[in-house]
Amino acid sequence: MQFTAMIVNLIYSIMGGILTLLFMYFGYKWFDKFTDFNTSTELAKDNKAVGLVVMGIFIGVGVAVGLVIGLGLN
């Protein structure tokens, strides 16, 4: 019985990790679409303000989805 719960939690964690990466990717693309500048170009020019905003997107999405994954585990 415990082994089954461990396998279910492992699968849930892997799926959650994949979803987290997908949400981070789409969050970045969404931000890039709605701004007047190209985020990748600004990051290549070492624009620290854009870098901090992108970092905030990744941390915010990661924490939010991570909490959902963590609270869903048995």
PDB file of N, CA, C and O in Angstrom:
ATOM      1  N   MET A   1       0.830  -1.193   0.000  1.00  0.00           N
ATOM      2  CA  MET A   1       0.000   0.000   0.000  1.00  0.00           C
ATOM      3  C   MET A   1       0.873   1.256   0.000  1.00  0.00           C
ATOM      4  O   MET A   1       0.598   2.191  -0.751  1.00  0.00           O
ATOM      5  N   GLN A   2       1.919   1.293   0.828  1.00  0.00           N
ATOM      6  CA  GLN A   2       2.780   2.466   0.863  1.00  0.00           C
ATOM      7  C   GLN A   2       3.573   2.613  -0.423  1.00  0.00           C
ATOM      8  O   GLN A   2       3.841   3.729  -0.868  1.00  0.00           O
ATOM      9  N   PHE A   3       3.950   1.481  -1.026  1.00  0.00           N
ATOM     10  CA  PHE A   3       4.698   1.528  -2.270  1.00  0.00           C
ATOM     11  C   PHE A   3       3.864   2.178  -3.370  1.00  0.00           C
ATOM     12  O   PHE A   3       4.392   2.953  -4.167  1.00  0.00           O
ATOM     13  N   THR A   4       2.587   1.877  -3.423  1.00  0.00           N
ATOM     14  CA  THR A   4       1.691   2.476  -4.413  1.00  0.00           C
ATOM     15  C   THR A   4       1.592   3.984  -4.213  1.00  0.00           C
ATOM     16  O   THR A   4       1.608   4.747  -5.179  1.00  0.00           O
ATOM     17  N   ALA A   5       1.490   4.409  -2.966  1.00  0.00           N
ATOM     18  CA  ALA A   5       1.427   5.844  -2.682  1.00  0.00           C
ATOM     19  C   ALA A   5       2.728   6.536  -3.085  1.00  0.00           C
ATOM     20  O   ALA A   5       2.707   7.666  -3.573  1.00  0.00           O
ATOM     21  N   MET A   6       3.867   5.855  -2.880  1.00  0.00           N
ATOM     22  CA  MET A   6       5.150   6.433  -3.279  1.00  0.00           C
ATOM     23  C   MET A   6       5.232   6.594  -4.787  1.00  0.00           C
ATOM     24  O   MET A   6       5.714   7.615  -5.279  1.00  0.00           O
ATOM     25  N   ILE A   7       4.765   5.592  -5.526  1.00  0.00           N
ATOM     26  CA  ILE A   7       4.794   5.666  -6.993  1.00  0.00           C
ATOM     27  C   ILE A   7       3.868   6.776  -7.493  1.00  0.00           C
ATOM     28  O   ILE A   7       4.231   7.531  -8.395  1.00  0.00           O
ATOM     29  N   VAL A   8       2.690   6.870  -6.915  1.00  0.00           N
ATOM     30  CA  VAL A   8       1.745   7.925  -7.311  1.00  0.00           C
ATOM     31  C   VAL A   8       2.338   9.301  -7.027  1.00  0.00           C
ATOM     32  O   VAL A   8       2.221  10.206  -7.853  1.00  0.00           O
ATOM     33  N   ASN A   9       2.973   9.468  -5.871  1.00  0.00           N
ATOM     34  CA  ASN A   9       3.600  10.741  -5.534  1.00  0.00           C
ATOM     35  C   ASN A   9       4.759  11.061  -6.465  1.00  0.00           C
ATOM     36  O   ASN A   9       4.957  12.219  -6.834  1.00  0.00           O
ATOM     37  N   LEU A  10       5.529  10.043  -6.847  1.00  0.00           N
ATOM     38  CA  LEU A  10       6.638  10.249  -7.774  1.00  0.00           C
ATOM     39  C   LEU A  10       6.119  10.711  -9.134  1.00  0.00           C
ATOM     40  O   LEU A  10       6.646  11.659  -9.717  1.00  0.00           O
ATOM     41  N   ILE A  11       5.096  10.044  -9.630  1.00  0.00           N
ATOM     42  CA  ILE A  11       4.510  10.430 -10.923  1.00  0.00           C
ATOM     43  C   ILE A  11       3.919  11.836 -10.842  1.00  0.00           C
ATOM     44  O   ILE A  11       4.068  12.632 -11.769  1.00  0.00           O
ATOM     45  N   TYR A  12       3.255  12.134  -9.744  1.00  0.00           N
ATOM     46  CA  TYR A  12       2.672  13.459  -9.546  1.00  0.00           C
ATOM     47  C   TYR A  12       3.758  14.533  -9.506  1.00  0.00           C
ATOM     48  O   TYR A  12       3.579  15.620 -10.054  1.00  0.00           O
ATOM     49  N   SER A  13       4.871  14.229  -8.864  1.00  0.00           N
ATOM     50  CA  SER A  13       5.974  15.192  -8.785  1.00  0.00           C
ATOM     51  C   SER A  13       6.612  15.419 -10.149  1.00  0.00           C
ATOM     52  O   SER A  13       6.926  16.554 -10.507  1.00  0.00           O
ATOM     53  N   ILE A  14       6.805  14.355 -10.905  1.00  0.00           N
ATOM     54  CA  ILE A  14       7.399  14.489 -12.237  1.00  0.00           C
ATOM     55  C   ILE A  14       6.482  15.302 -13.146  1.00  0.00           C
ATOM     56  O   ILE A  14       6.938  16.199 -13.855  1.00  0.00           O
ATOM     57  N   MET A  15       5.200  14.988 -13.125  1.00  0.00           N
ATOM     58  CA  MET A  15       4.242  15.758 -13.936  1.00  0.00           C
ATOM     59  C   MET A  15       4.203  17.214 -13.487  1.00  0.00           C
ATOM     60  O   MET A  15       4.113  18.118 -14.318  1.00  0.00           O
ATOM     61  N   GLY A  16       4.269  17.447 -12.189  1.00  0.00           N
ATOM     62  CA  GLY A  16       4.284  18.812 -11.683  1.00  0.00           C
ATOM     63  C   GLY A  16       5.521  19.569 -12.108  1.00  0.00           C
ATOM     64  O   GLY A  16       5.445  20.753 -12.436  1.00  0.00           O
ATOM     65  N   GLY A  17       6.667  18.894 -12.107  1.00  0.00           N
ATOM     66  CA  GLY A  17       7.896  19.530 -12.567  1.00  0.00           C
ATOM     67  C   GLY A  17       7.828  19.917 -14.034  1.00  0.00           C
ATOM     68  O   GLY A  17       8.260  21.002 -14.424  1.00  0.00           O
ATOM     69  N   ILE A  18       7.284  19.023 -14.838  1.00  0.00           N
ATOM     70  CA  ILE A  18       7.129  19.315 -16.264  1.00  0.00           C
ATOM     71  C   ILE A  18       6.159  20.473 -16.468  1.00  0.00           C
ATOM     72  O   ILE A  18       6.407  21.359 -17.285  1.00  0.00           O
ATOM     73  N   LEU A  19       5.054  20.463 -15.725  1.00  0.00           N
ATOM     74  CA  LEU A  19       4.102  21.571 -15.829  1.00  0.00           C
ATOM     75  C   LEU A  19       4.725  22.890 -15.383  1.00  0.00           C
ATOM     76  O   LEU A  19       4.459  23.938 -15.973  1.00  0.00           O
ATOM     77  N   THR A  20       5.547  22.838 -14.348  1.00  0.00           N
ATOM     78  CA  THR A  20       6.218  24.051 -13.881  1.00  0.00           C
ATOM     79  C   THR A  20       7.100  24.631 -14.976  1.00  0.00           C
ATOM     80  O   THR A  20       7.072  25.836 -15.226  1.00  0.00           O
ATOM     81  N   LEU A  21       7.880  23.781 -15.630  1.00  0.00           N
ATOM     82  CA  LEU A  21       8.737  24.256 -16.710  1.00  0.00           C
ATOM     83  C   LEU A  21       7.920  24.813 -17.866  1.00  0.00           C
ATOM     84  O   LEU A  21       8.299  25.822 -18.461  1.00  0.00           O
ATOM     85  N   LEU A  22       6.809  24.170 -18.191  1.00  0.00           N
ATOM     86  CA  LEU A  22       5.947  24.676 -19.265  1.00  0.00           C
ATOM     87  C   LEU A  22       5.352  26.040 -18.903  1.00  0.00           C
ATOM     88  O   LEU A  22       5.320  26.945 -19.737  1.00  0.00           O
ATOM     89  N   PHE A  23       4.880  26.184 -17.656  1.00  0.00           N
ATOM     90  CA  PHE A  23       4.327  27.468 -17.233  1.00  0.00           C
ATOM     91  C   PHE A  23       5.393  28.563 -17.232  1.00  0.00           C
ATOM     92  O   PHE A  23       5.103  29.709 -17.577  1.00  0.00           O
ATOM     93  N   MET A  24       6.617  28.223 -16.850  1.00  0.00           N
ATOM     94  CA  MET A  24       7.701  29.204 -16.888  1.00  0.00           C
ATOM     95  C   MET A  24       7.986  29.626 -18.327  1.00  0.00           C
ATOM     96  O   MET A  24       8.172  30.810 -18.607  1.00  0.00           O
ATOM     97  N   TYR A  25       8.019  28.660 -19.228  1.00  0.00           N
ATOM     98  CA  TYR A  25       8.273  28.961 -20.636  1.00  0.00           C
ATOM     99  C   TYR A  25       7.183  29.867 -21.206  1.00  0.00           C
ATOM    100  O   TYR A  25       7.475  30.875 -21.849  1.00  0.00           O
ATOM    101  N   PHE A  26       5.917  29.496 -20.962  1.00  0.00           N
ATOM    102  CA  PHE A  26       4.823  30.295 -21.503  1.00  0.00           C
ATOM    103  C   PHE A  26       4.702  31.647 -20.798  1.00  0.00           C
ATOM    104  O   PHE A  26       4.275  32.621 -21.418  1.00  0.00           O
ATOM    105  N   GLY A  27       5.064  31.724 -19.532  1.00  0.00           N
ATOM    106  CA  GLY A  27       5.088  33.006 -18.839  1.00  0.00           C
ATOM    107  C   GLY A  27       6.115  33.951 -19.450  1.00  0.00           C
ATOM    108  O   GLY A  27       5.861  35.144 -19.617  1.00  0.00           O
ATOM    109  N   TYR A  28       7.286  33.392 -19.783  1.00  0.00           N
ATOM    110  CA  TYR A  28       8.321  34.190 -20.437  1.00  0.00           C
ATOM    111  C   TYR A  28       7.863  34.652 -21.813  1.00  0.00           C
ATOM    112  O   TYR A  28       8.047  35.815 -22.173  1.00  0.00           O
ATOM    113  N   LYS A  29       7.263  33.742 -22.590  1.00  0.00           N
ATOM    114  CA  LYS A  29       6.790  34.098 -23.930  1.00  0.00           C
ATOM    115  C   LYS A  29       5.662  35.125 -23.864  1.00  0.00           C
ATOM    116  O   LYS A  29       5.592  36.027 -24.699  1.00  0.00           O
ATOM    117  N   TRP A  30       4.774  34.987 -22.867  1.00  0.00           N
ATOM    118  CA  TRP A  30       3.679  35.933 -22.688  1.00  0.00           C
ATOM    119  C   TRP A  30       4.230  37.315 -22.361  1.00  0.00           C
ATOM    120  O   TRP A  30       3.776  38.317 -22.914  1.00  0.00           O
ATOM    121  N   PHE A  31       5.215  37.369 -21.457  1.00  0.00           N
ATOM    122  CA  PHE A  31       5.849  38.638 -21.116  1.00  0.00           C
ATOM    123  C   PHE A  31       6.508  39.250 -22.346  1.00  0.00           C
ATOM    124  O   PHE A  31       6.396  40.453 -22.579  1.00  0.00           O
ATOM    125  N   ASP A  32       7.197  38.425 -23.135  1.00  0.00           N
ATOM    126  CA  ASP A  32       7.879  38.911 -24.328  1.00  0.00           C
ATOM    127  C   ASP A  32       6.889  39.422 -25.366  1.00  0.00           C
ATOM    128  O   ASP A  32       7.181  40.373 -26.091  1.00  0.00           O
ATOM    129  N   LYS A  33       5.724  38.797 -25.440  1.00  0.00           N
ATOM    130  CA  LYS A  33       4.715  39.201 -26.427  1.00  0.00           C
ATOM    131  C   LYS A  33       4.089  40.552 -26.088  1.00  0.00           C
ATOM    132  O   LYS A  33       3.807  41.344 -26.988  1.00  0.00           O
ATOM    133  N   PHE A  34       3.871  40.824 -24.807  1.00  0.00           N
ATOM    134  CA  PHE A  34       3.137  42.010 -24.407  1.00  0.00           C
ATOM    135  C   PHE A  34       4.025  43.213 -24.073  1.00  0.00           C
ATOM    136  O   PHE A  34       3.509  44.266 -23.699  1.00  0.00           O
ATOM    137  N   THR A  35       5.320  43.079 -24.199  1.00  0.00           N
ATOM    138  CA  THR A  35       6.199  44.227 -23.989  1.00  0.00           C
ATOM    139  C   THR A  35       6.594  44.808 -25.348  1.00  0.00           C
ATOM    140  O   THR A  35       6.521  44.130 -26.373  1.00  0.00           O
ATOM    141  N   ASP A  36       7.008  46.064 -25.334  1.00  0.00           N
ATOM    142  CA  ASP A  36       7.371  46.754 -26.568  1.00  0.00           C
ATOM    143  C   ASP A  36       8.773  46.411 -27.059  1.00  0.00           C
ATOM    144  O   ASP A  36       9.170  46.848 -28.140  1.00  0.00           O
ATOM    145  N   PHE A  37       9.516  45.648 -26.296  1.00  0.00           N
ATOM    146  CA  PHE A  37      10.891  45.321 -26.667  1.00  0.00           C
ATOM    147  C   PHE A  37      11.054  43.808 -26.717  1.00  0.00           C
ATOM    148  O   PHE A  37      10.225  43.058 -26.200  1.00  0.00           O
ATOM    149  N   ASN A  38      12.136  43.380 -27.347  1.00  0.00           N
ATOM    150  CA  ASN A  38      12.442  41.958 -27.420  1.00  0.00           C
ATOM    151  C   ASN A  38      13.241  41.576 -26.171  1.00  0.00           C
ATOM    152  O   ASN A  38      14.349  42.069 -25.956  1.00  0.00           O
ATOM    153  N   THR A  39      12.677  40.711 -25.370  1.00  0.00           N
ATOM    154  CA  THR A  39      13.299  40.356 -24.095  1.00  0.00           C
ATOM    155  C   THR A  39      14.652  39.685 -24.300  1.00  0.00           C
ATOM    156  O   THR A  39      15.605  39.992 -23.584  1.00  0.00           O
ATOM    157  N   SER A  40      14.749  38.786 -25.253  1.00  0.00           N
ATOM    158  CA  SER A  40      16.011  38.085 -25.502  1.00  0.00           C
ATOM    159  C   SER A  40      17.121  39.048 -25.908  1.00  0.00           C
ATOM    160  O   SER A  40      18.265  38.904 -25.477  1.00  0.00           O
ATOM    161  N   THR A  41      16.779  40.034 -26.742  1.00  0.00           N
ATOM    162  CA  THR A  41      17.771  41.029 -27.163  1.00  0.00           C
ATOM    163  C   THR A  41      18.217  41.879 -25.976  1.00  0.00           C
ATOM    164  O   THR A  41      19.405  42.161 -25.821  1.00  0.00           O
ATOM    165  N   GLU A  42      17.279  42.277 -25.154  1.00  0.00           N
ATOM    166  CA  GLU A  42      17.624  43.094 -23.987  1.00  0.00           C
ATOM    167  C   GLU A  42      18.478  42.307 -22.999  1.00  0.00           C
ATOM    168  O   GLU A  42      19.395  42.863 -22.394  1.00  0.00           O
ATOM    169  N   LEU A  43      18.188  41.028 -22.832  1.00  0.00           N
ATOM    170  CA  LEU A  43      19.018  40.206 -21.955  1.00  0.00           C
ATOM    171  C   LEU A  43      20.424  40.037 -22.527  1.00  0.00           C
ATOM    172  O   LEU A  43      21.405  40.015 -21.785  1.00  0.00           O
ATOM    173  N   ALA A  44      20.513  39.919 -23.853  1.00  0.00           N
ATOM    174  CA  ALA A  44      21.826  39.799 -24.495  1.00  0.00           C
ATOM    175  C   ALA A  44      22.639  41.081 -24.340  1.00  0.00           C
ATOM    176  O   ALA A  44      23.868  41.038 -24.287  1.00  0.00           O
ATOM    177  N   LYS A  45      21.943  42.235 -24.266  1.00  0.00           N
ATOM    178  CA  LYS A  45      22.624  43.524 -24.057  1.00  0.00           C
ATOM    179  C   LYS A  45      22.915  43.773 -22.577  1.00  0.00           C
ATOM    180  O   LYS A  45      23.354  44.864 -22.213  1.00  0.00           O
ATOM    181  N   ASP A  46      22.680  42.789 -21.730  1.00  0.00           N
ATOM    182  CA  ASP A  46      22.955  42.853 -20.293  1.00  0.00           C
ATOM    183  C   ASP A  46      22.095  43.907 -19.594  1.00  0.00           C
ATOM    184  O   ASP A  46      22.574  44.646 -18.735  1.00  0.00           O
ATOM    185  N   ASN A  47      20.828  43.962 -19.974  1.00  0.00           N
ATOM    186  CA  ASN A  47      19.876  44.867 -19.334  1.00  0.00           C
ATOM    187  C   ASN A  47      19.430  44.228 -18.019  1.00  0.00           C
ATOM    188  O   ASN A  47      18.663  43.265 -18.010  1.00  0.00           O
ATOM    189  N   LYS A  48      19.918  44.775 -16.924  1.00  0.00           N
ATOM    190  CA  LYS A  48      19.673  44.175 -15.613  1.00  0.00           C
ATOM    191  C   LYS A  48      18.210  44.293 -15.176  1.00  0.00           C
ATOM    192  O   LYS A  48      17.710  43.418 -14.468  1.00  0.00           O
ATOM    193  N   ALA A  49      17.524  45.351 -15.584  1.00  0.00           N
ATOM    194  CA  ALA A  49      16.123  45.513 -15.211  1.00  0.00           C
ATOM    195  C   ALA A  49      15.261  44.409 -15.832  1.00  0.00           C
ATOM    196  O   ALA A  49      14.406  43.828 -15.164  1.00  0.00           O
ATOM    197  N   VAL A  50      15.494  44.133 -17.100  1.00  0.00           N
ATOM    198  CA  VAL A  50      14.747  43.060 -17.759  1.00  0.00           C
ATOM    199  C   VAL A  50      15.120  41.717 -17.137  1.00  0.00           C
ATOM    200  O   VAL A  50      14.255  40.858 -16.962  1.00  0.00           O
ATOM    201  N   GLY A  51      16.365  41.530 -16.809  1.00  0.00           N
ATOM    202  CA  GLY A  51      16.801  40.296 -16.162  1.00  0.00           C
ATOM    203  C   GLY A  51      16.118  40.081 -14.822  1.00  0.00           C
ATOM    204  O   GLY A  51      15.732  38.961 -14.487  1.00  0.00           O
ATOM    205  N   LEU A  52      15.970  41.148 -14.063  1.00  0.00           N
ATOM    206  CA  LEU A  52      15.284  41.024 -12.772  1.00  0.00           C
ATOM    207  C   LEU A  52      13.807  40.699 -12.932  1.00  0.00           C
ATOM    208  O   LEU A  52      13.249  39.932 -12.147  1.00  0.00           O
ATOM    209  N   VAL A  53      13.174  41.279 -13.945  1.00  0.00           N
ATOM    210  CA  VAL A  53      11.763  40.981 -14.187  1.00  0.00           C
ATOM    211  C   VAL A  53      11.595  39.524 -14.611  1.00  0.00           C
ATOM    212  O   VAL A  53      10.692  38.839 -14.131  1.00  0.00           O
ATOM    213  N   VAL A  54      12.453  39.051 -15.499  1.00  0.00           N
ATOM    214  CA  VAL A  54      12.386  37.653 -15.937  1.00  0.00           C
ATOM    215  C   VAL A  54      12.665  36.722 -14.755  1.00  0.00           C
ATOM    216  O   VAL A  54      12.016  35.686 -14.617  1.00  0.00           O
ATOM    217  N   MET A  55      13.612  37.082 -13.917  1.00  0.00           N
ATOM    218  CA  MET A  55      13.885  36.293 -12.719  1.00  0.00           C
ATOM    219  C   MET A  55      12.640  36.237 -11.824  1.00  0.00           C
ATOM    220  O   MET A  55      12.311  35.185 -11.276  1.00  0.00           O
ATOM    221  N   GLY A  56      11.961  37.366 -11.682  1.00  0.00           N
ATOM    222  CA  GLY A  56      10.749  37.410 -10.877  1.00  0.00           C
ATOM    223  C   GLY A  56       9.652  36.522 -11.448  1.00  0.00           C
ATOM    224  O   GLY A  56       8.916  35.876 -10.702  1.00  0.00           O
ATOM    225  N   ILE A  57       9.544  36.492 -12.774  1.00  0.00           N
ATOM    226  CA  ILE A  57       8.554  35.621 -13.417  1.00  0.00           C
ATOM    227  C   ILE A  57       8.866  34.170 -13.087  1.00  0.00           C
ATOM    228  O   ILE A  57       7.977  33.417 -12.688  1.00  0.00           O
ATOM    229  N   PHE A  58      10.124  33.775 -13.252  1.00  0.00           N
ATOM    230  CA  PHE A  58      10.503  32.381 -13.000  1.00  0.00           C
ATOM    231  C   PHE A  58      10.316  32.003 -11.539  1.00  0.00           C
ATOM    232  O   PHE A  58       9.816  30.918 -11.241  1.00  0.00           O
ATOM    233  N   ILE A  59      10.706  32.873 -10.633  1.00  0.00           N
ATOM    234  CA  ILE A  59      10.557  32.570  -9.204  1.00  0.00           C
ATOM    235  C   ILE A  59       9.085  32.520  -8.823  1.00  0.00           C
ATOM    236  O   ILE A  59       8.664  31.614  -8.105  1.00  0.00           O
ATOM    237  N   GLY A  60       8.298  33.482  -9.294  1.00  0.00           N
ATOM    238  CA  GLY A  60       6.879  33.511  -8.955  1.00  0.00           C
ATOM    239  C   GLY A  60       6.126  32.293  -9.456  1.00  0.00           C
ATOM    240  O   GLY A  60       5.355  31.685  -8.713  1.00  0.00           O
ATOM    241  N   VAL A  61       6.345  31.937 -10.708  1.00  0.00           N
ATOM    242  CA  VAL A  61       5.665  30.762 -11.261  1.00  0.00           C
ATOM    243  C   VAL A  61       6.169  29.495 -10.578  1.00  0.00           C
ATOM    244  O   VAL A  61       5.387  28.593 -10.278  1.00  0.00           O
ATOM    245  N   GLY A  62       7.471  29.428 -10.334  1.00  0.00           N
ATOM    246  CA  GLY A  62       8.039  28.243  -9.684  1.00  0.00           C
ATOM    247  C   GLY A  62       7.506  28.034  -8.280  1.00  0.00           C
ATOM    248  O   GLY A  62       7.182  26.910  -7.897  1.00  0.00           O
ATOM    249  N   VAL A  63       7.413  29.102  -7.514  1.00  0.00           N
ATOM    250  CA  VAL A  63       6.893  28.991  -6.145  1.00  0.00           C
ATOM    251  C   VAL A  63       5.418  28.611  -6.165  1.00  0.00           C
ATOM    252  O   VAL A  63       4.991  27.742  -5.404  1.00  0.00           O
ATOM    253  N   ALA A  64       4.640  29.253  -7.028  1.00  0.00           N
ATOM    254  CA  ALA A  64       3.203  28.971  -7.077  1.00  0.00           C
ATOM    255  C   ALA A  64       2.932  27.526  -7.465  1.00  0.00           C
ATOM    256  O   ALA A  64       2.159  26.837  -6.799  1.00  0.00           O
ATOM    257  N   VAL A  65       3.559  27.067  -8.532  1.00  0.00           N
ATOM    258  CA  VAL A  65       3.321  25.694  -8.978  1.00  0.00           C
ATOM    259  C   VAL A  65       3.954  24.707  -7.999  1.00  0.00           C
ATOM    260  O   VAL A  65       3.407  23.628  -7.770  1.00  0.00           O
ATOM    261  N   GLY A  66       5.090  25.063  -7.426  1.00  0.00           N
ATOM    262  CA  GLY A  66       5.712  24.196  -6.431  1.00  0.00           C
ATOM    263  C   GLY A  66       4.834  23.996  -5.208  1.00  0.00           C
ATOM    264  O   GLY A  66       4.776  22.897  -4.655  1.00  0.00           O
ATOM    265  N   LEU A  67       4.159  25.038  -4.788  1.00  0.00           N
ATOM    266  CA  LEU A  67       3.232  24.890  -3.656  1.00  0.00           C
ATOM    267  C   LEU A  67       2.066  23.978  -4.014  1.00  0.00           C
ATOM    268  O   LEU A  67       1.632  23.171  -3.192  1.00  0.00           O
ATOM    269  N   VAL A  68       1.565  24.100  -5.222  1.00  0.00           N
ATOM    270  CA  VAL A  68       0.481  23.220  -5.641  1.00  0.00           C
ATOM    271  C   VAL A  68       0.941  21.771  -5.639  1.00  0.00           C
ATOM    272  O   VAL A  68       0.213  20.884  -5.194  1.00  0.00           O
ATOM    273  N   ILE A  69       2.150  21.532  -6.136  1.00  0.00           N
ATOM    274  CA  ILE A  69       2.689  20.168  -6.142  1.00  0.00           C
ATOM    275  C   ILE A  69       2.889  19.676  -4.717  1.00  0.00           C
ATOM    276  O   ILE A  69       2.492  18.561  -4.380  1.00  0.00           O
ATOM    277  N   GLY A  70       3.497  20.496  -3.889  1.00  0.00           N
ATOM    278  CA  GLY A  70       3.779  20.103  -2.508  1.00  0.00           C
ATOM    279  C   GLY A  70       2.529  19.827  -1.702  1.00  0.00           C
ATOM    280  O   GLY A  70       2.495  18.885  -0.911  1.00  0.00           O
ATOM    281  N   LEU A  71       1.515  20.627  -1.891  1.00  0.00           N
ATOM    282  CA  LEU A  71       0.280  20.427  -1.134  1.00  0.00           C
ATOM    283  C   LEU A  71      -0.511  19.220  -1.644  1.00  0.00           C
ATOM    284  O   LEU A  71      -1.328  18.650  -0.920  1.00  0.00           O
ATOM    285  N   GLY A  72      -0.258  18.840  -2.897  1.00  0.00           N
ATOM    286  CA  GLY A  72      -0.972  17.706  -3.451  1.00  0.00           C
ATOM    287  C   GLY A  72      -0.376  16.366  -3.081  1.00  0.00           C
ATOM    288  O   GLY A  72      -1.026  15.333  -3.243  1.00  0.00           O
ATOM    289  N   LEU A  73       0.864  16.364  -2.582  1.00  0.00           N
ATOM    290  CA  LEU A  73       1.504  15.098  -2.207  1.00  0.00           C
ATOM    291  C   LEU A  73       0.939  14.591  -0.896  1.00  0.00           C
ATOM    292  O   LEU A  73       0.556  15.373  -0.025  1.00  0.00           O
ATOM    293  N   ASN A  74       0.892  13.286  -0.764  1.00  0.00           N
ATOM    294  CA  ASN A  74       0.355  12.682   0.468  1.00  0.00           C
ATOM    295  C   ASN A  74       1.356  12.756   1.588  1.00  0.00           C
ATOM    296  O   ASN A  74       1.078  12.298   2.696  1.00  0.00           O
TER     297      ASN A  74
END
